[in-house]
């Protein structure tokens, strides 16, 4: 019975000595204990010490190193445990050493990349704090772009490092990429166009995050500016992703940067209005604008301009001081009501499309009869 158990154990244990299996499980146990103890020290000791300091850099660094260090302990412990088994180089058609080295190379690259990304986030935190203190909004838009670029570079470096450690010739790989560069460039024309569009946005400073803009038929508030596209929140709360290439070809209207808002329309009064009434109406509307603090008084026009098809037209052109849409509409509403009050007091009617038909009756002349 014991001999059969020993044969079964040898069959499924790959002829691994018992002392190696004991060492394997012991290393796994110690690895889990060490990881638990390390994370406990980070959470209970180092984090509390960091919270007592006046700066935030130590808090952020402790948080950045905590997770990668936990993964690193697991990887090193797992690698040591597998090495303690003294596995054969090959089992059947499988190259055990090659597989183990490949898996742990990928794992180490992942930990290094995770730590690098966490450190980039720490730098981003301080860059955001610095940009909030500046008056210009350009740097607030550049920081997310810079952070995204750094993360892309970090991922590319990690991939190249991984490929190099797996035995691939990076130089020949890059040379091969150069051969296919033309095809890649043709396929990435739109991407390159979007990239130049983002450069145009930042160089021209056409708008900032939070601005109310209109591009072609898209109008709303800018929420994010990226390398490829810009996200605009419409007033119906729909989120529109606009490719940055459109900012090169299209006209951008930035309503946030308006210094004042225009009111322009024609007021038509009836043809029953006398010359004196017309003069008083024109002067009365000018007085409304002049006496209101809501209007910009540097430039405005009110003139009797045209004899229309069915009305005498008064051209009104002025600007409100506020550019906020709701406040502008309130000022315009009050202005219209004041004009109506003025016309009612003067007995002047607002014209509407009418047509007058004149009919003329003529008596037929009798012709003499010839006998």
MILOVEX-338379 format. One line per 8 residues: number of its first residue (from 1); for each residue x, y, z of C-alpha. Coordinates in steps of 0.25 Angstrom, whole numbers. Layout:
BEGIN
NUM> X:Y:Z; ...
This chain:
BEGIN
1> 0:0:0; 11:10:4; 19:6:-9; 7:9:-17; 5:23:-10; 20:26:-13; 18:22:-27; 6:31:-29
9> 13:43:-22; 25:41:-31; 16:41:-43; 9:54:-40; 20:61:-33; 30:61:-45; 40:53:-36; 41:66:-27
17> 47:62:-13; 39:64:-1; 48:74:5; 47:83:-8; 32:83:-6; 33:86:8; 42:98:5; 32:102:-6
25> 20:103:3; 29:110:14; 33:120:4; 19:123:-1; 14:124:14; 26:134:18; 23:142:5; 8:144:9
33> 12:147:23; 23:157:18; 13:164:9; 3:165:20; 13:171:29; 18:181:19; 4:186:15; 1:187:30
41> 13:195:32; 10:204:21; -5:206:25; -3:207:40; 11:213:42; 16:220:30; 2:226:26; 0:232:40
49> 14:238:40; 12:244:27; -1:250:31; 5:257:42; 15:265:33; 11:278:27; 14:274:13; 6:264:4
57> 18:258:-4; 21:248:7; 6:244:7; 6:242:-8; 19:235:-9; 15:225:2; 2:222:-6; 9:221:-19
65> 19:211:-14; 9:202:-6; 2:195:-17; 15:192:-26; 23:187:-13; 12:177:-10; 12:172:-24; 27:171:-24
73> 27:163:-11; 18:153:-17; 26:152:-30; 39:150:-23; 33:140:-13; 26:132:-24; 39:132:-33; 47:127:-20
81> 37:117:-17; 37:111:-32; 52:111:-32; 52:103:-19; 45:92:-26; 58:90:-35; 49:86:-47; 55:80:-59
89> 58:89:-71; 48:82:-80; 35:74:-77; 31:68:-90; 30:78:-101; 30:90:-91; 42:98:-87; 40:100:-73
97> 51:110:-70; 47:118:-82; 32:119:-78; 36:123:-64; 45:133:-68; 35:139:-78; 24:140:-68; 33:146:-57
105> 39:156:-67; 25:161:-71; 21:161:-56; 33:170:-53; 30:179:-64; 16:181:-59; 21:185:-46; 31:195:-51
113> 20:201:-60; 10:202:-49; 20:209:-40; 24:219:-51; 10:222:-54; 7:224:-39; 19:234:-39; 14:241:-51
121> 0:243:-44; 8:249:-32; 15:259:-41; 1:262:-47; -5:265:-34; 6:276:-32; 5:281:-46; -10:283:-44
129> -8:291:-31; 2:300:-38; -7:303:-50; -19:306:-41; -11:318:-35; -8:324:-49; -17:334:-56; -16:327:-70
137> -24:315:-73; -15:310:-83; -6:302:-74; -18:296:-68; -21:290:-82; -7:286:-84; -5:278:-71; -15:267:-75
145> -8:266:-89; 5:265:-82; 1:255:-72; -5:246:-83; 7:247:-92; 16:243:-80; 8:231:-78; 8:227:-92
153> 23:228:-92; 24:220:-80; 16:209:-86; 24:209:-99; 37:208:-90; 31:197:-82; 27:189:-95; 41:191:-101
161> 48:187:-88; 39:175:-88; 42:171:-102; 57:173:-100; 57:164:-88; 49:153:-95; 61:153:-105; 55:160:-117
169> 64:170:-125; 58:184:-122; 67:190:-133; 62:181:-144; 48:183:-139; 49:198:-140; 56:196:-154; 44:188:-158
177> 35:198:-153; 42:208:-162; 39:200:-174; 24:200:-171; 25:215:-167; 19:219:-180; 7:210:-179; 5:214:-164
185> 6:229:-168; -5:227:-179; -14:220:-169; -12:230:-158; -15:243:-166; -27:246:-158; -19:244:-145; -8:253:-149
193> -19:263:-154; -25:262:-140; -11:264:-133; -9:277:-141; -23:281:-138; -19:280:-123; -7:288:-125; -15:299:-132
201> -24:299:-120; -13:301:-110; -5:311:-119; -17:320:-123; -24:319:-109; -37:319:-116; -44:313:-104; -42:308:-90
209> -48:297:-82; -61:302:-77; -63:312:-89; -77:312:-96; -73:311:-111; -79:307:-124; -72:299:-135; -81:297:-148
217> -94:291:-142; -88:287:-129; -91:297:-117; -88:295:-102; -78:295:-91; -64:290:-93; -61:279:-83; -48:273:-88
225> -37:275:-98; -29:263:-102; -19:259:-113; -29:253:-122; -42:260:-119; -49:270:-110; -62:267:-102; -73:277:-102
233> -85:277:-93; -97:282:-100; -108:289:-93; -118:277:-94; -106:270:-86; -102:261:-98; -87:259:-99; -81:262:-113
241> -67:257:-116; -62:266:-127; -49:262:-134; -38:273:-133; -36:273:-148; -49:281:-149; -43:293:-141; -34:295:-153
249> -44:295:-164; -56:301:-156; -60:315:-150; -59:315:-135; -69:324:-128; -66:326:-113; -78:332:-106; -71:333:-92
257> -61:343:-97; -72:353:-102; -70:366:-95; -84:370:-98; -96:365:-105; -104:371:-117; -118:374:-118; -122:377:-133
265> -136:378:-139; -146:386:-147; -158:392:-140; -169:395:-150; -180:405:-147; -193:407:-155; -194:417:-166; -204:425:-157
273> -192:430:-149; -189:445:-151; -176:451:-153; -176:457:-139; -180:444:-133; -168:437:-140; -158:447:-135; -163:445:-121
281> -163:430:-122; -148:430:-127; -144:440:-116; -152:432:-106; -145:419:-109; -131:426:-109; -135:431:-95; -139:417:-90
289> -125:412:-94; -118:424:-89; -124:423:-75; -123:408:-73; -110:403:-66; -112:390:-73; -107:395:-87; -94:399:-92
297> -94:414:-95; -82:415:-103; -89:412:-116; -104:410:-119; -113:414:-131; -128:417:-132; -132:423:-146; -145:424:-155
305> -139:417:-167; -149:412:-177; -163:413:-182; -166:398:-182; -177:391:-190; -187:392:-178; -179:399:-167; -170:411:-164
313> -157:404:-159; -149:408:-148; -135:402:-147; -130:399:-133; -116:394:-130; -110:394:-116; -102:385:-106; -104:379:-93
321> -93:379:-82; -96:365:-78; -92:353:-87; -99:343:-78; -111:337:-87; -122:337:-76; -118:351:-71; -117:356:-86
329> -131:351:-89; -136:358:-76; -131:371:-81; -136:369:-95; -150:366:-89; -150:378:-80; -145:387:-92; -157:381:-101
337> -167:384:-90; -162:398:-88; -163:401:-104; -178:395:-103; -181:405:-91; -175:417:-99; -184:413:-111; -196:412:-103
345> -194:425:-96; -192:432:-110; -204:425:-117; -195:419:-127; -198:405:-133; -189:394:-136; -191:390:-151; -195:377:-156
353> -196:372:-170; -207:378:-177; -212:381:-191; -221:392:-195; -230:391:-208; -235:403:-215; -247:401:-225; -251:412:-235
361> -265:412:-242; -266:418:-256; -279:421:-263; -279:416:-278; -281:427:-288; -293:426:-298; -290:426:-313; -300:433:-322
369> -308:425:-331; -308:428:-346; -321:426:-353
